[in-house]
Amino acid sequence: LWTVGAVVSIISVYVASKVMKRTGIVVIGTVAGILASLAILVASVAHVFTVYAICVALFLATDGVYAIYIRTARARIVPMEQFGVTVGVIVLFSLIPFPLAGMVVAVIPQGHLSLVLGFCTMICLLVTVVSHMKIDRSALTELPSPSEG
C-alpha cells in the first residue's frame, strides 16, 4: 500500500510541477489540500479495502504536492530573518498531532474512530478552504522564486 502510494506521489508531484506553471501555486495548493482531506474522509468510512487503498494512495499523492506548496509559499512569504523561527513553529505544529492522535486512539472506542477521523478531516478541510480563500496570491506570484534570488 505504501509503495503504491509513494509511486503515485512521485507521479503527482511531477505532474503538479508542470501544471503549476500554468495555474499558479495557490491553485495547486488549494486543490491538493481539498483532495487530501476528501481522500481521508472517504477512507474513514470505507468498508472495502480497495476503496481504502485508493484513498490512502490519493492522500499520499496530494500530501506530497501540498508539501511542495507549503515549502514554496513559506520560502516566498517569510522574511529571511524570521525563517528559522517560522520553520521551527511549522515543525512543532506538524509534530503535535502525533501524540494527540495516539491519545484519541487510546481513549475513543474502536467503533467511534471512523466518526472522529471524519470529524477531524472536516475540520482540516474547512481550515484548508478558509485559509486558501484568505491567502495573498500576489505574495506568491510577484516575488521571485528562492532560486532566482
Secondary structure, DSSP 8 states (H G I E B T S, - for coil): -HHHHHHHHHHHHHHHHHHHHHH-HHHHHHHHHHHHHHHHHHHHH--SHHHHHHHHHHHHHHHHHHHHHHHHHHHHHS-GGGHHHHHHHHHHHHHTHHHHHHHHHHHS-GGGHHHHHHHHHHHHHHHHHHHHHHS-HHHHHSS--GGG-
